[in-house]
Amino acid sequence: MTHSGPVSKSVVKAHFRNHVSPGKVDFFESAGIDFVIGDRQGPFIWDLAGGKKLINCHCNGGVFN
């Protein structure tokens, strides 16, 4: 797959739903959480759309599906 240009949140969520975990997408949507990680710098993460900024408190090195 070739990527050129910005990707929308809906495309990222669709890929995550299809290839990683549809249950996680369903849960976050049902909880009203609409945050897709975009830019990262130090402890900060920004939403893919650029409007929200959070502090990343992830503290372990594991990957969970």
C-alpha positions as CSV (number, residue, x, y, z in Angstrom):
1,M,0.0,0.0,0.0
2,T,1.4,3.4,-0.9
3,H,0.7,6.4,1.2
4,S,0.7,9.9,-0.1
5,G,-0.8,12.9,1.7
6,P,-2.7,13.1,4.9
7,V,-4.9,10.3,6.2
8,S,-8.2,11.0,7.8
9,K,-9.3,9.7,11.2
10,S,-12.1,7.6,9.6
11,V,-9.5,5.8,7.4
12,V,-7.2,5.1,10.3
13,K,-10.2,3.7,12.4
14,A,-11.4,1.6,9.5
15,H,-7.9,0.1,9.0
16,F,-7.6,-0.5,12.8
17,R,-11.1,-2.1,12.8
18,N,-10.3,-4.4,9.8
19,H,-6.7,-5.4,10.7
20,V,-6.3,-5.1,14.5
21,S,-9.3,-5.0,16.8
22,P,-12.9,-4.2,15.8
23,G,-13.8,-4.5,19.5
24,K,-11.5,-1.7,20.5
25,V,-12.9,0.6,17.9
26,D,-16.5,-0.3,19.0
27,F,-15.6,0.3,22.7
28,F,-13.9,3.7,22.1
29,E,-16.7,4.9,19.9
30,S,-19.4,3.8,22.4
31,A,-17.5,5.6,25.2
32,G,-17.3,8.8,23.1
33,I,-13.5,8.6,22.7
34,D,-12.6,10.1,19.3
35,F,-8.8,10.4,19.5
36,V,-6.4,9.0,16.9
37,I,-2.7,9.6,17.7
38,G,-1.1,11.8,15.1
39,D,2.1,13.8,16.0
40,R,4.3,12.9,19.0
41,Q,6.9,15.0,20.7
42,G,8.4,14.1,24.0
43,P,5.6,13.3,26.4
44,F,2.9,14.9,24.3
45,I,0.6,13.4,21.7
46,W,-1.7,15.3,19.3
47,D,-4.9,14.1,17.7
48,L,-4.5,13.2,14.0
49,A,-6.8,16.2,13.3
50,G,-4.5,18.4,15.3
51,G,-7.1,19.8,17.7
52,K,-6.4,17.9,20.9
53,K,-3.1,17.6,22.8
54,L,-2.6,15.1,25.6
55,I,0.3,14.0,27.8
56,N,1.2,10.4,27.0
57,C,1.3,8.5,30.4
58,H,1.9,5.1,28.8
59,C,4.5,3.5,31.1
60,N,5.2,0.0,29.9
61,G,6.9,-1.4,26.8
62,G,4.4,-4.1,25.9
63,V,2.0,-4.2,22.9
64,F,-1.5,-5.4,23.5
65,N,-4.2,-6.2,21.0
